[in-house]
Amino acid sequence: MAEKRRLTSEDLYKLVFISDPQISPDGKKIAFVRSHIDEKSKEYRSNIYVVPTCGGEPRQFTSGPKSDTAPRWSPDGSKLAFVSDRGSGRQIYVMPLSGGEAMQVTKMRYGAGNPVWSPDGTKIAFSASIDLEDKPEDYDKPLDAKEKEAREKKRREEPTLVTRLRVKADAAMGLINATRRNHIFVIDAEGKGPAVHLTPGQYDNGNPVWSPCGKYIAFTSNRMPDPDYEPWFSDIWVLSAEGGEPRKVTRSEGPSGEPRWTPDGKFIIYGGHKMEHGGPTFSKLWKIPAQGGEPVCLTPDFDQSLGGRCAGDSKLGGGDNGPTLSPDGKKIFFLSSSHGRSSLYSVPVDGGMPELVLGGDREIYAFTMDRSGKALAIAVSTPTAPGEVFSVDLETKEEKVLTEANKKLLDEVFIVSPETVPFKARDGLQEYGWIMKPVGFKDGVKYPVILEIHGGPHSMYGYGFFFEFQLLCNRGYGVIYTNPRGSEGFGQEFVKAVNGHYGEMDYDDILTWTDAAIKHAAWIDEKRIGVTGGSYGGFMTNWIVGHTDRFIAAVTQRSISNWTSFHGVSDIGYTFIDRELLIDTFKDFEKAWKFSPIAYVENVKTPLLIIHSEQDMRCPIEQGEQFYVALKKLKKEVEMVRFPGANHELSRSGKPVLRVARLNQILRWFDKYITKNAEDYEPALK
């Protein structure tokens, strides 16, 4: 057996990302997406693979230099529809399971996605971006080169008139196209004839789902008078699969999404809430007559959030994790997050207390069910292994690992298992944290540690894989992390406790955890503790260095420093502050300033590295710039690294070369101030 080596930042290029496992209708095969980083171009590439549920070597189903995603089985299991950018943008293709040439089904001007087969397999519903300034008859006609260049020239050189409240989006890395909308279409599964436009008009629409009879489509849409002013609202709508006027099923009481028909077609199951606790309100499962009527909450006493909420940096895409009805219509299966675990639950279709189906110290981040209701495909991540595909026999609960996508890398390098440690918060509340030892650990030796803080704040650290944590351990640092007040996974009161109280109980929880970790692990050198976090974690890092000097070095990433300006510059700022800080920025300026880390900049003594993406529209770079200039003017120890061509998602799905550079910058800074060994990382600045 070869000798193990230490993990490096460049090993990110060797990581394989598994997502979107789709079990075939007969339960015998699973299609999934396998993504990797191309060795030469250093760009992401995705292909679809198929593996037998009984085990065996996964077979590559699609190939080529581009990316293929979103595999969806035809009802008879003989074909796969998928999305590919092999031609003119992202389009939907269909290919027989036996192989052969993929047939392009859509030719939408701005691409297509989210394919959904009709029950009889003759049609495919899908989502596509349209431009309100285009003629409807041109929606499925690609732009010719001359027109495309003319539009690009106009966008580059002419001034932009802004009239909407929502003007930018992080996914767009800048200004949104004010005339673009997401609409739903239906097309013949063999690509015969034009696509039928089901949702004309000024609103965005998504998540199309066929009724069991194939005559109707349910979908989601925010059709408030001006969605920009109420972006958190959405409703379930139903229309004929042939087109026509849609009918609203829900009542505009909050976000409603992920509709699923019951097998008899009489009801629609969906996830949503009524904003009872503002932004961090937990979604519940609901049941409503498909013709409209009174919605019934199916999980009123379930004090957990729906869906997977584990933070991580080793997933590209996820897959289906919305509610799934058993074929007999008696149960609803869904993912939920609690105490760091993302697990599978079920609840009777008429409501009740959900039961745990598949649990454990792990993150289940996607699942699908076969037509019999007896077999599942799941995607699973653990603290010591990135995602893999499993098959599950629901009757026996027997699981089989079907992929070993990262075995080669994991066999080469050291991997550290975290220890779960309970601790008491200052107010006596029972909480939990995790401690990871450095690679090469020896008893009796003191080691530096890095405190990691997650974003959100309504997210959750847990039992998923973090490349960054493993890298720090391999560099000689311990890693400690916890879920402070405001995190998901510990009940509604816990998650909403931070609202209107940023920098209070959450800050106390983090420092209390640091003390508890030091007490529990005698090997931690309390004089050599660094701190880092991104987004909300960046806010908290900024807040920490302005309120204590106990940390020897800090790295703040995609952070917030000034809430008074964040309100107007972030793509979510104008709603986030109202719902999270519970203030009106124009009337409560002093309170907004009180919550802002920059108000305490004169107190900062900790050497700080500011990492920020130049196209971050969620926490715009001006937040980092303000903090940098203030600290620099005060002659504090501070540096700033700007990442071009990157947005808020740099650490998770940014350009691989930039992701590696980011990791090297973090190591450089901590090595410089904690271990005094930064020479190897100076080239990352170039």
C-alpha positions as CSV (number, residue, x, y, z in Angstrom):
1,M,0.0,0.0,0.0
2,A,1.4,3.4,-1.0
3,E,2.4,5.8,1.7
4,K,-0.2,8.6,2.4
5,R,0.6,12.2,1.5
6,R,-0.8,15.5,2.6
7,L,-3.8,17.0,0.8
8,T,-2.9,20.2,-1.1
9,S,-5.1,23.0,-2.6
10,E,-4.3,21.7,-6.1
11,D,-6.0,18.4,-5.2
12,L,-9.2,20.2,-5.8
13,Y,-8.6,19.6,-9.4
14,K,-8.8,15.8,-8.7
15,L,-12.1,16.0,-6.9
16,V,-15.1,14.4,-8.6
17,F,-18.6,15.7,-7.9
18,I,-21.6,13.4,-7.9
19,S,-25.2,14.8,-8.2
20,D,-28.8,14.2,-9.4
21,P,-29.3,10.4,-9.0
22,Q,-32.3,9.3,-11.0
23,I,-33.6,5.8,-10.5
24,S,-35.3,4.1,-13.5
25,P,-39.0,3.4,-13.4
26,D,-38.3,-0.3,-13.0
27,G,-35.8,0.3,-10.2
28,K,-33.0,-1.6,-12.0
29,K,-30.7,1.3,-13.0
30,I,-29.7,4.8,-11.7
31,A,-28.6,7.6,-14.0
32,F,-26.5,10.3,-12.3
33,V,-24.2,13.3,-13.1
34,R,-20.5,12.9,-12.6
35,S,-18.6,16.3,-12.8
36,H,-14.9,16.8,-12.8
37,I,-12.4,19.5,-13.6
38,D,-10.7,19.1,-17.0
39,E,-7.0,18.6,-16.6
40,K,-6.0,21.0,-19.5
41,S,-8.7,23.7,-19.4
42,K,-9.2,23.6,-15.6
43,E,-13.0,24.0,-16.3
44,Y,-15.9,21.9,-15.0
45,R,-17.1,19.1,-17.2
46,S,-20.2,17.0,-16.5
47,N,-21.3,13.7,-18.0
48,I,-24.2,11.3,-17.3
49,Y,-23.4,7.8,-16.1
50,V,-25.7,4.8,-15.6
51,V,-25.2,2.1,-13.0
52,P,-27.2,-1.0,-12.1
53,T,-28.9,-0.8,-8.7
54,C,-27.5,-4.2,-7.8
55,G,-24.0,-3.0,-8.3
56,G,-21.4,-3.0,-11.1
57,E,-19.2,-0.6,-13.0
58,P,-20.9,2.7,-13.9
59,R,-21.3,3.1,-17.6
60,Q,-20.6,6.5,-19.2
61,F,-23.8,7.4,-21.0
62,T,-22.8,10.8,-22.5
63,S,-19.4,12.0,-23.5
64,G,-17.7,15.0,-25.0
65,P,-15.9,18.2,-24.0
66,K,-19.0,20.0,-22.9
67,S,-21.4,19.4,-20.0
68,D,-24.5,17.1,-19.8
69,T,-26.8,17.4,-16.8
70,A,-30.4,16.8,-15.5
71,P,-30.9,13.2,-16.7
72,R,-34.6,12.2,-16.7
73,W,-36.0,8.8,-17.5
74,S,-38.8,8.3,-20.0
75,P,-41.9,6.6,-18.4
76,D,-41.0,3.3,-20.1
77,G,-37.4,3.6,-19.1
78,S,-36.1,3.2,-22.6
79,K,-34.7,6.8,-23.0
80,L,-33.1,9.6,-21.1
81,A,-33.8,13.2,-21.6
82,F,-31.0,15.5,-20.5
83,V,-29.7,19.1,-20.8
84,S,-26.4,19.7,-22.7
85,D,-24.5,22.7,-23.9
86,R,-22.9,20.7,-26.8
87,G,-24.6,22.9,-29.4
88,S,-26.1,26.4,-29.3
89,G,-26.4,27.0,-25.6
90,R,-28.1,24.7,-23.1
91,Q,-30.7,22.6,-24.9
92,I,-32.7,19.4,-24.2
93,Y,-31.7,16.2,-25.9
94,V,-33.1,12.6,-25.8
95,M,-31.1,9.5,-26.2
96,P,-32.0,5.8,-26.1
97,L,-30.6,3.9,-23.2
98,S,-29.1,1.4,-25.7
99,G,-26.9,4.3,-27.0
100,G,-26.6,5.9,-30.3
101,E,-26.8,9.6,-31.4
102,A,-28.5,12.0,-29.0
103,M,-31.4,13.8,-30.6
104,Q,-31.8,17.5,-30.0
105,V,-35.4,18.2,-28.9
106,T,-35.3,22.0,-28.2
107,K,-33.8,24.9,-30.1
108,M,-34.7,27.7,-27.7
109,R,-33.1,31.1,-28.4
110,Y,-31.7,31.4,-24.9
111,G,-31.5,27.7,-24.0
112,A,-33.8,25.3,-22.1
113,G,-33.7,23.2,-18.9
114,N,-35.6,21.2,-16.4
115,P,-37.1,18.6,-18.7
116,V,-40.2,16.7,-17.4
117,W,-41.7,13.8,-19.3
118,S,-45.5,13.5,-19.8
119,P,-47.0,10.4,-18.2
120,D,-47.4,8.8,-21.7
121,G,-43.9,9.7,-22.8
122,T,-44.9,11.6,-25.9
123,K,-44.2,15.1,-24.7
124,I,-41.7,17.0,-22.5
125,A,-42.4,20.1,-20.5
126,F,-39.5,22.4,-19.8
127,S,-38.4,25.8,-18.7
128,A,-36.8,28.4,-20.9
129,S,-35.7,32.0,-20.7
130,I,-37.5,34.3,-23.1
131,D,-37.1,38.0,-23.9
132,L,-40.3,40.1,-23.8
133,E,-38.9,42.2,-26.6
134,D,-38.7,39.2,-29.0
135,K,-41.6,38.1,-31.1
136,P,-43.2,34.9,-29.7
137,E,-42.6,33.1,-33.0
138,D,-38.9,33.7,-32.5
139,Y,-38.6,32.1,-29.1
140,D,-37.3,28.8,-30.6
141,K,-35.2,30.4,-33.3
142,P,-31.5,31.0,-32.5
143,L,-30.1,34.4,-33.0
144,D,-28.0,34.8,-36.1
145,A,-24.4,35.8,-35.6
146,K,-25.1,39.4,-36.9
147,E,-28.0,40.0,-34.5
148,K,-26.1,38.4,-31.6
149,E,-23.1,40.7,-32.1
150,A,-25.4,43.8,-32.4
151,R,-27.1,43.0,-29.1
152,E,-23.7,42.4,-27.4
153,K,-22.4,45.7,-28.8
154,K,-25.4,47.5,-27.5
155,R,-25.1,45.9,-24.0
156,R,-21.4,46.8,-23.9
157,E,-21.5,50.4,-25.2
158,E,-24.9,51.9,-24.6
159,P,-26.3,53.2,-21.3
160,T,-28.8,51.0,-19.4
161,L,-32.1,52.4,-18.4
162,V,-33.1,51.0,-15.0
163,T,-36.8,51.1,-13.9
164,R,-37.2,48.0,-11.7
165,L,-36.5,47.7,-7.9
166,R,-34.6,44.5,-8.5
167,V,-31.7,45.5,-10.8
168,K,-29.0,42.9,-10.2
169,A,-28.6,39.2,-9.4
170,D,-25.6,37.3,-8.1
171,A,-26.2,34.5,-10.6
172,A,-26.0,37.1,-13.4
173,M,-22.8,38.5,-11.9
174,G,-24.3,42.0,-12.5
175,L,-27.4,43.7,-13.8
176,I,-30.3,41.5,-14.7
177,N,-31.8,41.7,-18.1
178,A,-35.1,43.5,-17.3
179,T,-37.0,42.0,-20.2
180,R,-36.0,38.4,-19.6
181,R,-38.4,36.0,-18.0
182,N,-38.5,32.3,-17.2
183,H,-41.4,30.6,-18.9
184,I,-42.8,27.0,-19.4
185,F,-43.1,25.2,-22.7
186,V,-44.2,21.8,-23.9
187,I,-42.7,20.1,-26.9
188,D,-43.1,16.7,-28.7
189,A,-40.6,14.3,-27.2
190,E,-39.1,13.7,-30.7
191,G,-38.8,17.4,-31.4
192,K,-41.5,17.4,-34.0
193,G,-43.1,20.8,-34.5
194,P,-42.6,24.0,-32.5
195,A,-42.7,24.2,-28.7
196,V,-46.0,25.2,-27.2
197,H,-45.7,28.3,-25.0
198,L,-47.8,27.7,-21.9
199,T,-47.1,30.8,-19.8
200,P,-47.0,34.0,-21.8
201,G,-46.9,37.3,-20.0
202,Q,-44.6,39.4,-17.8
203,Y,-44.2,36.9,-14.9
204,D,-41.5,34.3,-14.1
205,N,-42.7,30.7,-13.9
206,G,-41.0,27.4,-13.0
207,N,-41.2,23.8,-11.6
208,P,-43.6,22.3,-14.1
209,V,-45.2,19.0,-13.0
210,W,-47.6,16.9,-15.1
211,S,-50.8,15.6,-13.6
212,P,-51.2,11.8,-13.6
213,C,-53.7,12.0,-16.5
214,G,-51.3,14.1,-18.5
215,K,-54.0,16.8,-19.2
216,Y,-52.7,19.5,-16.7
217,I,-49.5,21.0,-15.5
218,A,-48.9,22.5,-12.1
219,F,-46.2,25.1,-11.7
220,T,-45.0,27.9,-9.4
221,S,-45.1,31.6,-10.1
222,N,-45.0,34.9,-8.2
223,R,-47.8,37.0,-9.7
224,M,-48.1,39.6,-7.0
225,P,-48.8,43.1,-8.3
226,D,-45.0,43.8,-8.4
227,P,-42.9,40.7,-7.5
228,D,-39.8,42.8,-7.0
229,Y,-41.5,44.3,-3.8
230,E,-42.6,40.9,-2.5
231,P,-40.0,38.4,-3.9
232,W,-40.6,35.9,-1.1
233,F,-44.1,35.1,-2.3
234,S,-45.0,32.4,-4.8
235,D,-48.1,30.4,-5.6
236,I,-49.0,27.0,-7.1
237,W,-50.9,27.4,-10.4
238,V,-52.5,24.8,-12.7
239,L,-53.2,25.1,-16.4
240,S,-54.1,22.8,-19.3
241,A,-51.2,21.1,-21.0
242,E,-52.5,22.4,-24.3
243,G,-52.3,26.0,-23.0
244,G,-54.9,28.5,-21.8
245,E,-55.5,30.7,-18.7
246,P,-53.8,29.4,-15.5
247,R,-55.8,28.9,-12.3
248,K,-54.2,29.9,-9.0
249,V,-54.5,27.1,-6.4
250,T,-52.9,28.6,-3.3
251,R,-53.6,31.9,-1.6
252,S,-50.5,34.2,-1.8
253,E,-49.7,33.8,1.9
254,G,-46.0,33.2,1.5
255,P,-43.7,31.0,-0.5
256,S,-45.3,27.9,-2.0
257,G,-43.2,25.6,-4.1
258,E,-42.2,22.1,-5.3
259,P,-45.8,21.0,-6.3
260,R,-46.5,17.2,-6.5
261,W,-49.7,15.6,-7.6
262,T,-51.3,12.8,-5.7
263,P,-51.6,9.6,-7.8
264,D,-55.4,10.1,-8.2
265,G,-54.8,13.7,-9.4
266,K,-57.2,15.1,-6.8
267,F,-54.7,16.9,-4.6
268,I,-51.4,18.8,-4.8
269,I,-48.7,18.4,-2.2
270,Y,-46.3,21.3,-1.8
271,G,-43.9,22.9,0.6
272,G,-44.4,26.4,2.0
273,H,-45.2,28.6,4.9
274,K,-47.1,31.8,5.8
275,M,-44.2,33.9,7.0
276,E,-45.2,33.5,10.6
277,H,-41.6,34.0,11.8
278,G,-40.4,36.2,8.9
279,G,-37.6,35.0,6.6
280,P,-36.4,32.0,8.6
281,T,-39.9,30.5,8.9
282,F,-39.7,26.7,8.5
283,S,-41.5,25.3,5.4
284,K,-44.1,22.7,6.1
285,L,-45.7,20.1,3.9
286,W,-49.2,21.1,2.7
287,K,-52.1,19.4,0.8
288,I,-54.6,21.3,-1.2
289,P,-57.4,20.2,-3.6
290,A,-56.1,20.5,-7.2
291,Q,-59.3,22.5,-8.0
292,G,-58.5,24.9,-5.2
293,G,-59.8,25.1,-1.7
294,E,-58.6,25.1,1.9
295,P,-54.9,24.0,2.3
296,V,-54.2,21.5,5.1
297,C,-50.8,21.5,6.9
298,L,-49.5,17.9,7.1
299,T,-46.5,18.6,9.4
300,P,-47.8,21.2,11.9
301,D,-45.8,19.8,14.8
302,F,-42.6,18.9,13.0
303,D,-40.0,21.4,14.3
304,Q,-37.4,20.8,11.5
305,S,-36.8,22.6,8.2
306,L,-37.6,20.8,4.9
307,G,-34.8,20.0,2.6
308,G,-31.1,19.5,2.9
309,R,-29.4,22.4,4.8
310,C,-25.8,21.1,5.2
311,A,-23.2,23.6,4.2
312,G,-20.4,22.2,2.0
313,D,-17.9,23.0,-0.7
314,S,-17.8,19.7,-2.6
315,K,-21.1,19.5,-4.4
316,L,-22.0,20.8,-7.9
317,G,-25.7,20.7,-8.2
318,G,-27.9,18.5,-6.1
319,G,-30.9,16.9,-7.7
320,D,-34.3,16.0,-6.6
321,N,-34.9,16.6,-2.9
322,G,-38.4,17.8,-2.9
323,P,-41.4,15.8,-1.7
324,T,-42.1,12.5,-3.4
325,L,-45.3,10.5,-3.1
326,S,-45.3,6.8,-2.8
327,P,-47.0,5.2,-5.9
328,D,-50.0,4.1,-3.7
329,G,-50.4,7.7,-2.6
330,K,-50.3,6.8,1.1
331,K,-47.0,8.4,2.1
332,I,-44.9,11.5,1.2
333,F,-41.1,11.1,1.4
334,F,-38.9,14.2,1.9
335,L,-35.5,15.4,3.2
336,S,-35.1,17.3,6.4
337,S,-32.2,18.6,8.4
338,S,-31.6,18.2,12.1
339,H,-28.5,18.5,14.3
340,G,-26.1,18.4,11.4
341,R,-27.7,15.5,9.6
342,S,-29.7,15.6,6.4
343,S,-32.0,12.6,6.5
344,L,-35.0,11.0,4.7
345,Y,-38.4,11.1,6.4
346,S,-41.9,10.1,5.5
347,V,-45.4,11.3,6.6
348,P,-48.9,10.0,5.9
349,V,-50.6,11.8,3.0
350,D,-53.3,12.9,5.5
351,G,-50.7,14.3,7.9
352,G,-49.1,13.3,11.2
353,M,-45.7,13.2,12.8
354,P,-43.0,12.3,10.2
355,E,-41.0,9.2,10.7
356,L,-37.3,8.8,10.1
357,V,-36.7,6.5,7.1
358,L,-32.9,6.9,6.5
359,G,-30.7,8.7,9.0
360,G,-27.2,8.5,10.3
361,D,-24.3,10.9,10.7
362,R,-24.2,11.9,7.1
363,E,-25.8,14.2,4.5
364,I,-28.4,12.7,2.1
365,Y,-28.6,15.5,-0.4
366,A,-30.7,14.0,-3.2
367,F,-33.1,11.0,-3.7
368,T,-35.6,9.5,-6.2
369,M,-38.0,6.6,-6.0
370,D,-38.9,3.9,-8.5
371,R,-42.4,3.2,-9.8
372,S,-43.0,0.4,-7.3
373,G,-42.1,2.5,-4.3
374,K,-39.7,-0.2,-3.1
375,A,-36.4,1.2,-4.3
376,L,-34.5,4.5,-3.9
377,A,-31.5,6.2,-5.4
378,I,-29.7,8.5,-2.9
379,A,-26.7,10.8,-3.0
380,V,-24.7,10.7,0.2
381,S,-21.8,12.8,1.6
382,T,-20.0,12.2,4.9
383,P,-17.3,14.3,6.7
384,T,-14.7,11.9,5.3
385,A,-16.0,11.3,1.7
386,P,-17.6,13.5,-0.9
387,G,-20.9,12.5,-2.5
388,E,-21.5,9.0,-3.8
389,V,-24.6,7.2,-5.2
390,F,-26.3,4.5,-3.2
391,S,-29.3,2.2,-4.0
392,V,-31.7,1.5,-1.2
393,D,-34.2,-1.4,-0.7
394,L,-37.0,0.4,1.2
395,E,-38.5,-2.8,2.6
396,T,-35.2,-4.1,4.1
397,K,-33.4,-0.7,4.4
398,E,-30.4,-2.4,2.8
399,E,-28.1,0.1,1.2
400,K,-25.5,-0.5,-1.5
401,V,-22.7,1.9,-2.5
402,L,-22.7,2.1,-6.3
403,T,-19.9,4.6,-6.9
404,E,-16.4,5.3,-5.7
405,A,-15.8,8.4,-7.6
406,N,-13.1,9.8,-5.2
407,K,-11.5,6.6,-4.0
408,K,-8.2,7.2,-5.8
409,L,-7.7,10.6,-4.2
410,L,-9.0,9.5,-0.8
411,D,-6.6,6.5,-0.8
412,E,-3.7,8.9,-1.5
413,V,-4.2,11.5,1.1
414,F,-4.8,11.9,4.8
415,I,-8.4,12.4,5.8
416,V,-9.5,13.5,9.2
417,S,-12.7,12.5,11.0
418,P,-14.4,15.2,13.2
419,E,-15.3,14.5,16.8
420,T,-18.8,15.7,17.9
421,V,-18.6,17.6,21.2
422,P,-21.7,18.8,23.2
423,F,-21.4,22.0,25.1
424,K,-23.7,24.4,27.0
425,A,-24.3,27.9,25.7
426,R,-24.1,30.8,28.2
427,D,-27.8,30.7,28.7
428,G,-27.7,26.9,29.4
429,L,-28.9,25.7,26.0
430,Q,-27.4,22.4,24.9
431,E,-25.5,22.9,21.7
432,Y,-22.9,20.9,19.6
433,G,-19.7,21.5,17.9
434,W,-17.1,19.6,16.0
435,I,-13.3,19.3,16.4
436,M,-10.9,18.0,13.8
437,K,-7.3,17.2,14.7
438,P,-4.4,18.2,12.5
439,V,-2.7,15.5,10.4
440,G,0.4,14.2,12.2
441,F,-1.2,14.8,15.6
442,K,0.9,13.7,18.6
443,D,-0.2,13.6,22.2
444,G,1.4,16.2,24.4
445,V,1.9,18.7,21.6
446,K,0.0,22.0,21.3
447,Y,-1.5,22.8,17.9
448,P,-3.0,25.9,16.3
449,V,-6.6,25.7,15.2
450,I,-8.9,27.6,12.8
451,L,-12.5,28.5,13.9
452,E,-14.8,28.2,10.8
453,I,-18.1,30.1,10.7
454,H,-20.8,29.2,8.1
455,G,-22.9,31.6,6.0
456,G,-26.6,32.1,6.0
457,P,-27.0,32.6,8.8
458,H,-29.8,30.1,8.2
459,S,-27.6,27.3,7.2
460,M,-26.0,24.4,9.1
461,Y,-22.7,22.8,9.6
462,G,-23.0,19.0,9.8
463,Y,-22.0,15.6,8.6
464,G,-21.1,16.6,5.0
465,F,-17.7,16.8,3.3
466,F,-15.6,20.0,3.4
467,F,-12.5,20.1,1.3
468,E,-11.4,23.3,3.0
469,F,-11.5,21.7,6.4
470,Q,-9.5,18.7,5.3
471,L,-6.9,21.0,3.7
472,L,-6.4,23.0,6.9
473,C,-6.0,19.8,8.8
474,N,-3.4,18.6,6.3
475,R,-1.6,21.9,6.7
476,G,-1.1,21.3,10.4
477,Y,-4.1,23.1,11.8
478,G,-7.0,21.7,13.9
479,V,-10.4,22.9,12.8
480,I,-13.4,23.7,15.1
481,Y,-16.9,24.7,14.1
482,T,-20.4,24.9,15.4
483,N,-23.9,26.0,14.7
484,P,-24.6,29.2,16.6
485,R,-28.1,30.8,17.2
486,G,-29.6,31.5,13.8
487,S,-28.5,28.1,12.3
488,E,-30.8,25.6,10.8
489,G,-31.4,22.1,12.3
490,F,-32.2,23.0,15.9
491,G,-35.8,24.1,15.8
492,Q,-37.8,27.2,14.8
493,E,-37.0,29.2,17.9
494,F,-33.3,28.6,17.5
495,V,-33.2,29.6,13.9
496,K,-35.2,32.8,14.4
497,A,-33.3,33.9,17.6
498,V,-30.7,35.9,15.6
499,N,-33.3,38.0,13.8
500,G,-33.0,41.6,15.1
501,H,-30.0,40.4,17.2
502,Y,-27.1,39.9,14.9
503,G,-23.8,39.9,16.8
504,E,-25.5,39.1,20.1
505,M,-26.4,35.5,21.0
506,D,-24.8,34.2,17.9
507,Y,-21.5,35.9,18.8
508,D,-21.8,34.5,22.4
509,D,-22.4,31.0,21.1
510,I,-19.3,31.1,18.9
511,L,-17.0,32.3,21.7
512,T,-18.6,29.9,24.2
513,W,-17.9,27.1,21.8
514,T,-14.3,28.2,21.3
515,D,-13.9,28.0,25.1
516,A,-15.6,24.6,25.2
517,A,-13.3,23.3,22.5
518,I,-10.2,24.5,24.3
519,K,-11.4,22.8,27.5
520,H,-12.3,19.6,25.7
521,A,-9.1,19.3,23.6
522,A,-6.0,20.0,25.7
523,W,-3.9,20.0,22.6
524,I,-5.4,23.3,21.3
525,D,-3.0,26.2,21.6
526,E,-5.4,28.9,22.8
527,K,-2.8,31.6,21.8
528,R,-2.8,30.4,18.2
529,I,-6.4,30.4,17.0
530,G,-7.4,31.9,13.7
531,V,-11.0,32.6,12.5
532,T,-12.6,32.7,9.1
533,G,-16.0,32.6,7.5
534,G,-17.9,33.7,4.4
535,S,-21.1,35.7,3.8
536,Y,-22.8,35.8,7.2
537,G,-19.6,34.0,8.4
538,G,-17.7,37.0,6.9
539,F,-20.0,39.4,8.8
540,M,-19.3,37.5,12.0
541,T,-15.6,37.4,11.4
542,N,-15.6,41.2,10.9
543,W,-17.8,41.5,14.1
544,I,-15.4,39.3,16.1
545,V,-12.3,41.2,15.3
546,G,-14.0,44.4,16.3
547,H,-15.1,43.0,19.6
548,T,-12.2,40.8,20.8
549,D,-8.5,40.4,20.1
550,R,-8.3,36.7,21.2
551,F,-7.8,35.5,17.7
552,I,-4.2,35.7,16.3
553,A,-5.3,36.1,12.6
554,A,-8.5,36.3,10.6
555,V,-9.7,35.8,7.0
556,T,-13.1,37.4,6.1
557,Q,-14.7,36.3,2.9
558,R,-17.6,37.8,0.8
559,S,-18.4,39.7,4.0
560,I,-20.8,42.4,5.2
561,S,-19.3,45.3,7.0
562,N,-21.9,48.1,6.7
563,W,-25.7,47.4,6.8
564,T,-26.6,51.0,5.9
565,S,-25.1,50.6,2.4
566,F,-25.8,46.9,2.1
567,H,-29.5,47.7,1.9
568,G,-29.0,49.4,-1.5
569,V,-26.2,47.5,-3.1
570,S,-27.0,43.8,-2.5
571,D,-29.3,41.9,-4.8
572,I,-31.3,41.0,-1.7
573,G,-30.5,43.9,0.5
574,Y,-33.8,45.8,0.3
575,T,-35.7,42.8,1.7
576,F,-32.9,41.1,3.8
577,I,-32.5,44.0,6.2
578,D,-36.2,44.3,6.9
579,R,-36.6,40.5,7.5
580,E,-33.3,39.8,9.3
581,L,-32.4,42.9,11.2
582,L,-36.1,43.8,11.7
583,I,-35.4,47.4,11.0
584,D,-36.3,50.1,8.5
585,T,-32.9,51.4,7.3
586,F,-34.3,54.9,6.5
587,K,-35.9,55.3,9.9
588,D,-33.5,53.2,12.1
589,F,-30.1,54.4,10.7
590,E,-28.5,54.3,14.1
591,K,-29.6,50.7,14.8
592,A,-28.3,49.7,11.3
593,W,-25.0,51.3,12.1
594,K,-24.9,49.6,15.5
595,F,-25.2,46.2,13.8
596,S,-22.4,47.1,11.3
597,P,-18.9,45.8,12.0
598,I,-17.4,48.9,10.4
599,A,-18.7,50.9,13.4
600,Y,-16.1,49.1,15.6
601,V,-13.2,49.3,13.1
602,E,-11.0,51.3,15.5
603,N,-11.1,48.4,18.0
604,V,-9.5,45.9,15.5
605,K,-6.1,44.5,16.5
606,T,-6.2,41.2,14.7
607,P,-4.4,40.9,11.3
608,L,-7.1,40.6,8.7
609,L,-7.2,39.3,5.2
610,I,-10.2,40.3,3.1
611,I,-11.2,38.0,0.3
612,H,-13.9,39.2,-2.1
613,S,-15.2,38.4,-5.5
614,E,-15.5,41.4,-7.9
615,Q,-18.8,40.2,-9.3
616,D,-20.4,39.3,-6.0
617,M,-23.9,40.9,-6.1
618,R,-25.1,39.2,-2.8
619,C,-22.5,40.8,-0.6
620,P,-21.0,43.3,-3.1
621,I,-17.2,44.0,-3.0
622,E,-17.8,47.6,-1.7
623,Q,-18.5,45.9,1.6
624,G,-15.0,44.5,1.6
625,E,-13.6,47.8,0.2
626,Q,-15.1,49.9,3.0
627,F,-13.6,47.7,5.7
628,Y,-10.3,47.6,3.9
629,V,-10.0,51.3,3.5
630,A,-11.1,52.0,7.0
631,L,-8.5,49.6,8.4
632,K,-5.8,50.7,6.1
633,K,-6.4,54.4,7.0
634,L,-6.1,53.5,10.6
635,K,-2.8,51.7,9.7
636,K,-4.0,48.3,10.9
637,E,-2.6,45.0,9.6
638,V,-4.9,44.3,6.6
639,E,-4.6,43.0,3.0
640,M,-7.3,42.5,0.4
641,V,-7.4,39.9,-2.4
642,R,-9.9,40.6,-5.2
643,F,-11.1,37.8,-7.4
644,P,-12.2,38.8,-10.9
645,G,-14.8,36.9,-12.8
646,A,-16.3,35.4,-9.6
647,N,-19.5,35.9,-7.6
648,H,-20.8,34.9,-4.2
649,E,-20.4,31.2,-5.0
650,L,-16.6,31.3,-5.5
651,S,-15.8,28.8,-2.7
652,R,-18.4,26.3,-3.9
653,S,-18.7,26.5,-7.7
654,G,-16.4,29.3,-8.8
655,K,-13.8,28.9,-11.5
656,P,-11.5,26.0,-10.3
657,V,-8.3,28.1,-10.8
658,L,-9.8,30.8,-8.6
659,R,-11.0,28.3,-6.0
660,V,-7.5,27.0,-5.7
661,A,-6.0,30.5,-5.5
662,R,-8.6,31.3,-2.7
663,L,-7.5,28.3,-0.7
664,N,-3.9,29.3,-1.1
665,Q,-4.6,32.8,0.1
666,I,-6.2,31.5,3.3
667,L,-3.2,29.2,3.9
668,R,-0.8,32.0,3.2
669,W,-2.4,34.3,5.7
670,F,-2.7,31.8,8.5
671,D,0.8,30.5,7.9
672,K,2.2,34.0,8.0
673,Y,0.7,34.9,11.3
674,I,0.3,31.6,13.0
675,T,3.0,29.2,11.9
676,K,5.3,31.7,10.2
677,N,5.6,29.5,7.1
678,A,4.0,31.5,4.2
679,E,6.8,31.4,1.7
680,D,5.3,28.7,-0.5
681,Y,2.1,30.7,-0.9
682,E,3.4,34.1,-2.0
683,P,3.2,33.2,-5.7
684,A,-0.6,33.0,-5.3
685,L,-0.7,36.8,-5.3
686,K,0.6,37.0,-8.8
